[in-house]
Amino acid sequence: MGEQGQKLRLGALVALVVGSMIGGGIFSLPQNMAARAQAGAVLIGWGITAVGMLALAFVFQTLANRKPELDSGVYAYAKAGFGDYMGFSSAWGYWISAWLGNVGYFVLLFSTLGFYFPVFGEGNTPVAIGCASMLLWAVHFLVLRGIREAAFINLVTTVAKVVPLVLFVVIAACAFRLDIFTQDIWGQGTPAIGSVLEQVRNMMLVTVFVFIGIEGASVYSGRARRRADVGRATVIGFVGVLALLVLVNVLSLGVMTQPELAGLQNPSLAAVLSHIVGPWGALLISLGLAVSLLGALLSWALLCAEILYATARDQTMPRFLARENANQVPANALWLTNCMIQGFLLITLVSAGTYTSLIYLASSMILAPYLWSAAYAMSLAVRGETYAGQPARRRKDLLVAALAVVYAVWLLYAGGLKYLLLSALLYAPGVILFARAKHEQGLTLFTLMEKLIFAAVLSGAALAGYALWSGLLSL
């Protein structure tokens, strides 16, 4: 796919980052945060998140500029730094996270429509799943038409969904009341949400989910028109989304009290705007959410197909996933991804609780790829690779990468042991595709270090399986 006409410009790359991060999470943010923290803890938590995620954004920018030969982001960085199996596992986890996230987007979309059309219910009725399936395959064939056309549509939907959010920020800023915002600001009158430290820790679990997609431009580094645009798009997209998230969250706390927000039904942003301006506010947010989810569906369809394709092209996954159609789209990777989505959509008909839990698990699975990317950037700075004659820059990048590593480890800890074990359970089966790829090349399956890593993953998976079977752990 080397034709210049198919290359992505800066605007399209920024749209991919923004489109990947702004899905349904921001529209439920007021209730999700209020259920976990009061205004004071929210401000502290967003400060920590801004520093940690900005460090991660700078890591992706640095790697894009210093390792331009490494296309496809998180997979390529993990492989270059830690070997074939870690590269494969990074891609595998990213892929599972992506397509399970899309299942969530489909269900949330039709759940939103269920407010106005009861036949869709909570998004998992037979009619809702049937319509979601038709939409899934419409998106599928759109992407098959060509990456550039789909990326252009993603740019349009990204602009369209940001408009209601900006309008909400303007209206909420006018309605903001400081006395409401500062009422019980540290949550001392609400013991159920815990101490300030507990509030900060609990709200940061939510920020993990709303920022997934920050690596979007790096995944498409091989398709960027200008290499420098990859890093720029990551930082621009991050800053824009961070501003929207913080403003939506903080301004809501100055419009309604924390207990009122915590009791709202999602998408809670619709209820907040309706509280300010009346019913048309809820309709506006619902339309914005619908556009947002459609754009996110497209973004993640592109991203998860691309990561499978790039991994197979590099011979770390079976070669059948590297095949492209006449439009130079990774068709087999797209077919496999959307068949998995279709299967899980059918599961939601009878297992809504499991679906909800697995969406959180899907989000936790992307944390390890983030950690490997940050660790690789830190290793480059420690060794001085690509930093000849740049000691000051090397020290700066080492500090930023170390901060990103610490933050990524913190997020893994914040996710809890439950999701670490369940993640291992999903990582372990990937070895089947990894073994096939190695067999196609006539290579030994694992190095000694990779054997030890896989043994740890397999042990975690076995422990998770036993805990699920015995009832000690639940999805």
CORLIN-V438462 format. One record per residue. N is the residue number from 1. NEAR is the number of other ideal C-beta (glycine too) atoms within 10 Angstrom. Layout:
N,NEAR
N,NEAR
This chain:
1,15
2,8
3,8
4,6
5,6
6,16
7,18
8,26
9,15
10,17
11,16
12,24
13,29
14,23
15,28
16,28
17,30
18,26
19,31
20,29
21,25
22,27
23,27
24,23
25,23
26,24
27,28
28,21
29,25
30,31
31,22
32,24
33,31
34,27
35,19
36,24
37,31
38,28
39,24
40,19
41,26
42,25
43,17
44,18
45,24
46,20
47,12
48,16
49,23
50,17
51,13
52,20
53,22
54,19
55,21
56,28
57,25
58,22
59,31
60,31
61,22
62,22
63,31
64,25
65,14
66,17
67,19
68,14
69,9
70,19
71,21
72,25
73,30
74,26
75,33
76,28
77,30
78,27
79,24
80,18
81,21
82,19
83,16
84,20
85,25
86,23
87,26
88,25
89,28
90,29
91,30
92,28
93,26
94,27
95,26
96,22
97,26
98,28
99,23
100,23
101,27
102,29
103,23
104,25
105,25
106,26
107,26
108,25
109,25
110,26
111,20
112,23
113,19
114,18
115,14
116,10
117,11
118,10
119,12
120,22
121,16
122,13
123,23
124,22
125,18
126,10
127,14
128,25
129,22
130,12
131,18
132,23
133,16
134,10
135,17
136,20
137,12
138,10
139,23
140,19
141,10
142,14
143,23
144,19
145,13
146,17
147,24
148,19
149,15
150,19
151,24
152,15
153,18
154,24
155,21
156,12
157,21
158,26
159,15
160,15
161,25
162,21
163,12
164,22
165,21
166,12
167,15
168,27
169,17
170,10
171,18
172,24
173,13
174,9
175,16
176,16
177,11
178,8
179,7
180,16
181,21
182,14
183,16
184,14
185,17
186,16
187,22
188,11
189,11
190,16
191,8
192,7
193,19
194,16
195,13
196,18
197,10
198,14
199,23
200,23
201,19
202,18
203,26
204,23
205,19
206,21
207,24
208,20
209,20
210,25
211,24
212,24
213,27
214,24
215,27
216,28
217,34
218,28
219,28
220,27
221,27
222,22
223,23
224,24
225,14
226,12
227,13
228,13
229,23
230,29
231,24
232,18
233,30
234,30
235,18
236,19
237,26
238,25
239,13
240,16
241,23
242,21
243,12
244,21
245,24
246,18
247,17
248,20
249,27
250,20
251,21
252,30
253,27
254,19
255,21
256,22
257,17
258,27
259,14
260,17
261,23
262,21
263,14
264,21
265,10
266,18
267,26
268,24
269,29
270,28
271,21
272,28
273,27
274,16
275,18
276,15
277,14
278,10
279,10
280,10
281,21
282,20
283,15
284,20
285,25
286,19
287,15
288,26
289,27
290,16
291,19
292,30
293,26
294,20
295,27
296,28
297,25
298,24
299,30
300,26
301,24
302,27
303,27
304,28
305,28
306,26
307,29
308,29
309,24
310,25
311,29
312,22
313,19
314,19
315,15
316,24
317,28
318,20
319,14
320,12
321,23
322,18
323,13
324,15
325,13
326,8
327,15
328,14
329,23
330,27
331,19
332,20
333,26
334,24
335,14
336,18
337,25
338,22
339,13
340,17
341,28
342,17
343,11
344,20
345,21
346,12
347,15
348,23
349,13
350,9
351,15
352,15
353,9
354,15
355,21
356,14
357,16
358,22
359,18
360,19
361,21
362,23
363,22
364,25
365,27
366,27
367,23
368,23
369,26
370,28
371,21
372,25
373,28
374,27
375,22
376,24
377,29
378,21
379,15
380,23
381,22
382,12
383,10
384,12
385,12
386,16
387,17
388,8
389,6
390,12
391,10
392,8
393,14
394,19
395,12
396,14
397,22
398,18
399,13
400,22
401,26
402,17
403,19
404,28
405,22
406,13
407,22
408,23
409,14
410,15
411,23
412,17
413,11
414,18
415,21
416,12
417,13
418,17
419,20
420,17
421,20
422,27
423,26
424,20
425,21
426,21
427,21
428,20
429,11
430,20
431,19
432,10
433,19
434,24
435,13
436,13
437,22
438,20
439,11
440,13
441,10
442,6
443,11
444,8
445,15
446,19
447,12
448,7
449,12
450,19
451,12
452,11
453,17
454,19
455,11
456,11
457,20
458,15
459,13
460,19
461,19
462,14
463,17
464,23
465,16
466,12
467,17
468,15
469,9
470,8
471,7
472,10
473,17
474,11
475,15
